[in-house]
């Protein structure tokens, strides 16, 4: 086929039977629902058994069941967030395969749920602690207190409420955006309640970094998906790829394989990125309620503990040299906490941090391995390690730190050792989140699938449009996972579909685009206000 003939075929295809709307109303087989509830019950039992085993391994005596009741409630809410996240974001992966008749709707959502499950299990964990680092350090250090529980309950319930509201109206709002807003709301409210400026309650450097990833991802999705579609038209000269499905007819086998592969990629990438957000919060809950089992990584091998001592000694020399000529009397922790909160180096910063680094090194040397740290000391050791790690993180970014590249490398190695001891995720947490996200993917998907599949463009989605949008979404989310940044699967995919419609000249339904933009703009302030309000209420209740 000549170029002219191809362009004419794409622009003015021969009359065919118009694409029909996929069947979205077919229910699941009763056996599937039995299996669904069976997996749910097995997951809850597995969580309970894993916690029992971990606590029992520490040798700590259970004197009260109140922490475990709070733990159960908090875990249900955290897993509930991941469950809602699953059905809220399912459309991003399955809309294209459903509307191109590549897979029946019920098969598509189960396929997506399975690969969301795998994505969570194989995730790196970097995103989980990127989210946690946004929280106020004083709340993280006392996460087991009433203020800590108020923080966790407020931000999770606010995120769930906003997700449910936008889902009810069929709006593909971002779960990542929502959770970040909820965290910022708690941080601001906590600072104001403590008599400080509201802006001091959040790590704005990290928030800005994450904010850029969230705000720019829709533009990236729109431009890249549009560019990819135009590139495909130039390279792959097959008119069938750029046509809407004929009736209920499935696409050619090679196109179908491509669309299923892109659906699989987005599902896996969504699980690996979005699943981690709940992991970080669950770890905070575990540290607050059962510190003896989860405050420190007791599974850390002795070889890494030996390495910790080496990096600790090297870091102590660097920090002590910077603080030479100054000394402190008493507890160094208030000065280090003040630096983490205000991020301003003063004459007490280096000497205080030097004493804290030495204290942490002495504690680890005293016990030999983290597994031998006694129950009553676990919380304090973990807090000292976390505080030291955060102080070094800010110190390395501070323009006034006067550190050489070699000194920064030394501190970075020490920070890695601290993080290995405090920032870890047990396998059972990954499995629990994977089950919640995977099962959520199979429920409640219809509303947003219709929005993505029918209400963004004025014409039916073509095979090439679906593949372009999904490829860009999978690549973007995968890259964000590597760099530890939470991005919005929803925004990347829906903007990618819009980009392909614009590039194809199909036209956009501006009422839907307006609603998507409103959800994009309003999610952050609404989540901030909702979580701040809930935090104030819960702080007075607990």
C-alpha positions in Angstrom: 0.0 0.0 0.0 1.4 3.4 -0.9 1.7 6.2 1.6 -1.1 8.1 0.0 -3.4 5.1 0.0 -2.5 4.4 3.6 -3.2 7.9 4.8 -6.5 7.9 2.9 -7.4 4.5 4.5 -6.7 5.8 8.0 -8.4 9.1 7.5 -11.4 7.8 5.5 -11.9 4.1 6.3 -14.4 2.0 4.4 -17.8 1.7 6.0 -18.0 -1.1 8.5 -20.3 -2.2 11.2 -20.0 0.4 14.0 -18.3 -0.8 17.2 -20.8 -1.9 19.8 -20.6 -1.1 23.5 -19.0 -4.0 25.5 -21.2 -5.9 27.9 -20.3 -4.5 31.3 -23.3 -6.0 33.2 -22.3 -9.6 33.2 -21.9 -10.8 36.8 -19.3 -13.1 38.2 -19.9 -16.8 38.5 -21.1 -17.7 42.0 -18.0 -19.9 42.4 -15.9 -16.8 41.7 -17.6 -15.0 44.6 -17.1 -17.9 46.9 -13.4 -17.9 45.9 -13.3 -14.1 46.5 -14.6 -14.3 50.1 -12.4 -17.4 50.7 -9.3 -15.5 49.7 -10.4 -12.5 51.9 -10.9 -14.7 55.0 -7.6 -16.5 54.3 -5.8 -13.2 54.0 -7.2 -11.9 57.4 -6.2 -15.2 59.1 -2.8 -15.0 57.5 -2.3 -11.5 58.8 -3.4 -12.4 62.3 -1.1 -15.5 62.4 1.9 -13.6 61.1 1.5 -10.9 63.8 1.2 -13.7 66.4 4.4 -15.4 65.2 6.4 -12.1 65.0 5.3 -11.0 68.5 5.9 -14.5 69.9 9.4 -14.5 68.5 10.4 -11.5 70.5 9.6 -13.2 73.8 7.6 -10.2 75.0 4.7 -11.0 77.4 1.2 -9.8 76.4 -0.1 -7.8 79.4 -3.0 -6.0 77.6 -5.0 -6.6 74.4 -5.8 -2.9 73.8 -2.8 -2.3 71.4 -3.9 -5.3 69.4 -7.5 -4.1 69.2 -6.2 -0.7 67.9 -3.9 -2.5 65.6 -6.7 -4.6 64.1 -8.9 -1.5 63.5 -6.0 0.4 62.0 -5.0 -2.4 59.7 -8.6 -2.8 58.5 -8.7 0.9 57.6 -5.3 0.7 55.9 -6.2 -2.4 53.9 -9.6 -0.8 53.2 -7.7 2.2 51.6 -5.8 -0.3 49.3 -9.1 -2.1 48.6 -10.8 1.2 47.5 -7.6 2.1 45.6 -8.0 -1.1 43.7 -11.5 -0.7 42.4 -11.0 3.1 42.0 -8.0 2.7 39.7 -8.9 -0.6 37.9 -10.3 1.3 34.9 -6.8 2.6 34.1 -5.7 -0.9 33.1 -8.8 -2.6 31.8 -10.8 0.1 29.9 -8.8 -0.2 26.8 -8.9 -4.0 26.5 -12.6 -4.0 27.3 -13.6 -1.3 24.8 -11.5 -2.9 22.0 -13.1 -6.3 22.8 -9.7 -7.8 23.5 -11.0 -9.4 26.7 -14.5 -9.7 28.2 -15.0 -7.3 31.1 -15.1 -10.0 33.8 -11.9 -11.7 32.5 -10.1 -8.3 32.2 -10.7 -7.3 35.8 -9.6 -10.7 37.1 -6.5 -10.6 34.9 -5.7 -7.1 36.1 -6.3 -8.1 39.7 -3.8 -10.9 39.5 -1.1 -8.7 38.0 -1.8 -5.9 40.6 -1.2 -8.7 43.2 2.1 -9.6 41.6 3.2 -6.0 41.3 2.7 -5.4 45.0 4.7 -8.6 45.9 7.6 -7.7 43.7 7.7 -4.0 44.6 10.9 -2.3 45.8 9.5 -0.5 48.9 11.1 2.8 47.9 7.8 4.6 47.3 6.4 3.3 50.7 9.0 5.3 52.7 8.9 8.2 50.3 5.3 8.7 51.5 6.1 8.3 55.2 8.9 10.9 55.0 6.3 13.5 54.4 4.8 13.1 57.8 5.9 15.3 60.8 8.9 13.7 62.5 7.5 14.3 66.0 4.4 12.2 65.1 6.5 9.5 63.5 8.7 9.3 66.7 5.6 8.9 68.9 3.4 7.0 66.5 2.2 4.8 69.3 0.7 7.8 71.1 -2.9 9.1 70.8 -1.6 11.8 68.4 0.0 9.1 66.3 -3.2 7.1 66.0 -5.2 10.3 65.3 -2.7 10.9 62.4 -3.0 7.5 60.9 -6.8 7.3 61.2 -7.3 10.8 59.9 -5.2 10.6 56.8 -6.5 7.1 55.8 -10.2 7.9 56.4 -9.9 11.2 54.5 -8.3 9.4 51.6 -11.0 6.7 51.6 -13.9 9.2 51.7 -12.5 11.3 48.8 -11.8 8.2 46.7 -15.3 6.9 47.3 -16.9 10.3 46.5 -15.0 10.7 43.2 -15.7 7.0 42.3 -19.4 7.5 42.9 -19.5 10.3 40.4 -17.3 8.3 37.9 -14.4 10.7 38.1 -10.9 9.2 37.6 -9.3 11.1 40.5 -5.9 10.2 41.7 -5.5 8.0 44.8 -1.9 9.1 45.1 -2.9 12.8 44.9 -5.5 12.1 47.6 -3.1 10.4 50.0 -0.5 13.1 49.6 -3.1 15.8 50.4 -4.3 13.9 53.4 -0.7 13.6 54.8 -0.1 17.4 54.2 -3.4 18.1 56.0 -2.4 16.2 59.1 1.1 17.8 59.1 -0.3 21.4 58.8 -3.0 20.7 61.5 -0.4 19.2 63.9 1.9 22.2 63.5 -1.0 24.7 64.1 -2.2 22.8 67.2 1.4 23.0 68.6 1.5 26.7 68.1 3.8 26.7 65.1 3.4 28.1 61.6 1.4 25.6 59.6 4.1 25.5 56.9 6.5 23.9 59.4 4.5 20.7 59.7 5.5 19.2 56.4 8.7 18.3 54.6 8.0 20.8 51.7 11.2 19.8 49.8 9.9 16.2 49.6 6.3 17.4 49.1 7.4 19.6 46.2 9.4 16.7 44.6 6.3 14.4 44.8 4.0 17.3 43.8 6.0 17.8 40.6 5.7 14.1 39.8 1.9 14.2 40.4 1.2 17.5 38.6 3.4 16.8 35.6 2.4 13.2 35.0 -0.9 14.1 33.2 0.9 16.4 30.8 3.5 13.8 30.3 0.8 11.2 29.6 -1.0 13.4 27.1 2.0 14.5 25.1 3.8 11.1 25.1 0.7 9.1 24.2 -0.2 11.5 21.4 3.4 11.4 20.1 3.5 7.6 20.3 0.3 7.3 18.3 1.6 9.6 15.5 4.9 7.7 15.5 3.0 4.4 15.1 1.1 5.8 12.2 4.3 6.7 10.5 6.1 3.4 11.2 3.3 0.7 11.2 1.3 1.1 8.0 -1.6 -1.2 8.8 -5.1 0.5 8.7 -6.6 -2.2 11.0 -4.5 -0.9 13.9 -6.1 2.6 13.6 -9.7 1.4 13.3 -12.4 1.0 15.9 -13.6 -2.6 16.5 -16.3 -3.9 14.2 -19.3 -4.8 16.2 -18.4 -7.2 18.9 -15.6 -8.7 16.8 -12.3 -9.3 18.6 -9.2 -7.6 17.1 -6.6 -9.5 15.0 -4.5 -11.8 17.2 -1.3 -9.7 17.1 -3.2 -6.5 18.1 -5.1 -8.4 20.8 -1.8 -9.7 22.2 -0.4 -6.1 22.2 -3.4 -4.7 24.1 -3.4 -7.5 26.6 0.3 -7.0 27.2 -0.1 -3.3 27.8 -3.0 -4.0 30.2 -0.8 -6.4 32.0 2.1 -3.9 32.2 -0.2 -1.1 33.6 -1.7 -3.5 36.2 1.7 -4.7 37.3 3.1 -1.2 37.4 0.0 0.1 39.3 0.5 -2.7 41.9 4.2 -2.0 42.3 3.6 1.8 42.8 0.2 2.3 44.4 0.5 -0.8 46.6 3.5 0.6 48.4 1.6 3.6 49.7 -0.4 1.4 52.1 2.7 -0.5 53.1 4.4 2.5 54.5 1.4 3.4 56.6 0.9 -0.1 57.8 4.5 -0.2 59.0 3.8 3.0 61.0 0.8 1.3 62.5 2.9 -1.7 63.4 5.7 0.3 64.9 3.2 2.3 67.0 1.2 -0.7 68.3 3.8 -3.6 68.4 7.2 -1.9 68.6 8.9 -4.9 70.0 8.3 -6.9 66.8 8.4 -4.2 64.1 10.4 -1.1 65.3 13.7 -2.7 64.2 14.5 -5.1 61.5 15.3 -8.2 63.6 15.9 -10.2 60.5 19.0 -8.1 59.6 22.0 -10.5 59.2 25.0 -10.1 61.5 27.2 -9.2 58.5 25.1 -6.1 58.0 25.3 -5.2 61.7 29.1 -5.4 61.4 29.0 -3.1 58.3 26.8 -0.8 60.3 29.5 -0.4 62.9 32.0 0.5 60.2 29.8 3.1 58.5 28.8 4.5 62.0 32.5 5.0 63.0 33.2 6.8 59.7 30.2 9.0 59.9 31.0 9.9 63.6 34.4 11.1 62.5 33.0 13.4 59.8 30.3 14.9 62.0 32.6 15.3 65.1 35.1 17.1 62.9 32.4 19.6 61.7 31.3 20.2 65.3 34.9 20.6 66.7 35.2 23.5 69.2 31.6 23.1 70.4 30.2 20.9 73.0 26.7 20.2 74.4 25.5 19.3 77.9 22.6 17.0 78.4 20.3 15.3 75.9 21.2 15.9 72.2 17.8 14.8 70.9 15.9 18.1 71.2 18.6 20.0 69.2 18.5 17.3 66.5 14.7 17.3 66.4 14.7 21.1 66.1 17.1 20.9 63.1 14.9 18.3 61.4 11.8 20.5 62.0 13.3 23.9 61.0 16.1 22.7 58.7 18.4 25.5 59.9 22.0 24.7 60.9 23.2 26.4 64.1 26.2 25.9 66.4 24.6 23.1 68.2 23.6 21.0 65.2 26.8 19.2 64.5 27.9 18.5 68.1 24.4 17.3 69.0 24.2 15.0 66.0 27.7 13.7 66.8 26.6 12.7 70.3 23.5 11.0 68.9 25.5 9.1 66.3 27.8 7.8 69.0 24.8 6.8 71.2 23.3 4.8 68.4 26.6 3.1 67.7 27.0 2.3 71.4 23.5 0.8 71.6 24.1 -1.5 68.6 27.6 -2.5 69.8 26.1 -3.3 73.3 23.6 -5.8 72.0 25.7 -7.2 69.1 22.6 -7.8 66.8 19.3 -6.1 66.5 17.6 -9.3 67.3 19.0 -9.0 70.9 17.8 -5.5 71.6 15.5 -5.9 74.7 11.8 -5.1 74.3 11.9 -2.1 76.6 14.8 -0.5 74.5 13.5 -1.2 71.0 11.4 1.9 70.7 14.1 4.3 71.8 16.8 2.7 69.7 14.5 2.9 66.6 13.6 6.5 67.2 17.3 7.4 67.6 18.1 5.7 64.4 15.2 7.3 62.5 16.0 10.7 63.9 19.7 10.4 62.9 18.8 9.2 59.4 16.4 12.1 58.8 18.9 14.7 60.2 21.6 13.3 57.8 19.1 13.4 54.9 18.4 17.0 55.4 22.1 17.8 56.2 23.2 16.4 52.8 20.7 18.6 51.0 21.5 21.7 53.0 23.5 24.3 51.0 25.1 25.5 54.3 26.4 22.1 55.2 30.0 22.7 54.0 30.5 19.0 53.2 32.8 17.6 50.6 31.7 14.9 48.1 33.7 12.3 50.1 32.1 13.3 53.3 28.6 13.2 51.7 29.4 9.7 50.4 30.4 8.6 54.0 27.2 10.0 55.5 25.1 8.5 52.7 26.6 5.0 53.4 25.8 5.4 57.1 22.2 6.6 56.3 21.8 3.4 54.2 22.8 1.3 57.2 20.3 3.1 59.4 17.5 2.7 56.9 18.2 -1.0 56.5 17.5 -1.3 60.3 14.4 0.8 60.4 12.8 1.0 56.9 11.8 -2.6 56.1 8.6 -4.3 55.0 7.8 -7.9 56.2 6.6 -10.3 53.5 3.2 -10.7 55.1 2.6 -7.0 54.8 3.2 -7.2 51.1 0.9 -10.2 50.8 -1.9 -8.5 52.8 -1.7 -5.3 50.7 -1.5 -7.4 47.5 -4.6 -9.3 48.4 -6.5 -6.1 49.3 -5.5 -4.3 46.1 -6.0 -7.4 43.9 -9.5 -8.1 45.3 -10.4 -4.4 45.2 -9.5 -4.5 41.5 -12.3 -7.0 40.8 -15.1 -4.8 42.4 -16.7 -1.5 41.6 -14.7 -0.9 38.4 -17.7 -0.2 36.0 -18.2 3.5 36.7 -14.8 4.7 35.8 -14.3 2.2 33.0 -17.3 3.9 31.3 -15.7 7.3 31.8 -12.4 6.3 30.3 -13.9 4.2 27.5 -16.8 6.4 26.4 -16.6 9.9 27.8 -13.2 11.3 27.0 -13.2 11.2 23.2 -16.0 11.7 20.8 -15.3 8.5 18.8 -14.8 4.9 19.8 -11.3 4.0 21.1 -9.1 2.4 18.4 -6.6 -0.4 19.0 -3.6 1.9 18.5 -5.0 4.6 20.9 -5.5 2.0 23.6 -2.1 0.5 23.2 -0.4 4.0 23.1 -2.1 5.2 26.2 -1.3 2.0 28.1 2.3 1.8 27.0 3.0 5.3 28.2 1.2 4.7 31.5 3.1 1.5 32.2 6.5 3.1 31.3 5.8 6.2 33.4 4.7 4.3 36.5 7.5 1.8 36.2 10.1 4.6 36.1 8.5 6.4 39.0 8.7 3.2 41.0 12.5 3.0 40.3 13.0 6.6 41.5 10.7 6.1 44.6 8.1 8.7 43.4 4.4 8.1 43.7 2.6 9.1 40.4 -1.0 9.0 39.5 -1.9 6.0 37.4 -5.3 7.6 36.8 -4.0 10.9 35.5 -1.4 9.3 33.3 -3.8 6.9 31.6 -6.8 9.2 31.3 -4.7 12.0 29.9 -3.0 9.5 27.6 -6.4 8.5 26.2 -7.2 12.2 25.7 -3.8 12.7 24.0 -4.4 10.0 21.5 -7.9 11.3 20.8 -6.4 14.8 20.1 -3.6 13.4 17.9 -6.1 11.3 15.9 -8.4 14.3 15.4 -11.2 12.3 17.1 -12.3 15.2 19.2 -12.6 15.5 23.0 -15.8 15.6 25.2 -15.0 18.9 27.0 -17.5 18.4 29.7 -15.6 15.2 30.8 -12.2 16.9 30.4 -13.5 19.8 32.5 -14.6 17.4 35.2 -11.3 15.6 35.1 -9.4 18.9 35.5 -11.7 19.9 38.4 -11.0 16.6 40.2 -7.3 17.1 39.5 -7.3 20.6 40.9 -9.7 20.0 43.8 -8.3 16.7 45.1 -5.3 18.2 46.9 -7.0 21.1 48.8 -10.1 19.0 49.6 -8.0 16.1 50.9 -5.9 18.6 53.0 -9.0 20.2 54.6 -10.7 16.8 55.2 -7.7 15.2 56.9 -6.9 18.3 58.9 -10.4 18.4 60.2 -10.5 14.7 61.1 -7.1 15.0 62.8 -8.3 17.8 65.1 -11.5 15.7 65.9 -9.5 12.5 66.5 -6.9 14.3 68.6 -9.6 15.4 71.0 -11.2 12.0 71.1 -8.2 9.8 71.8 
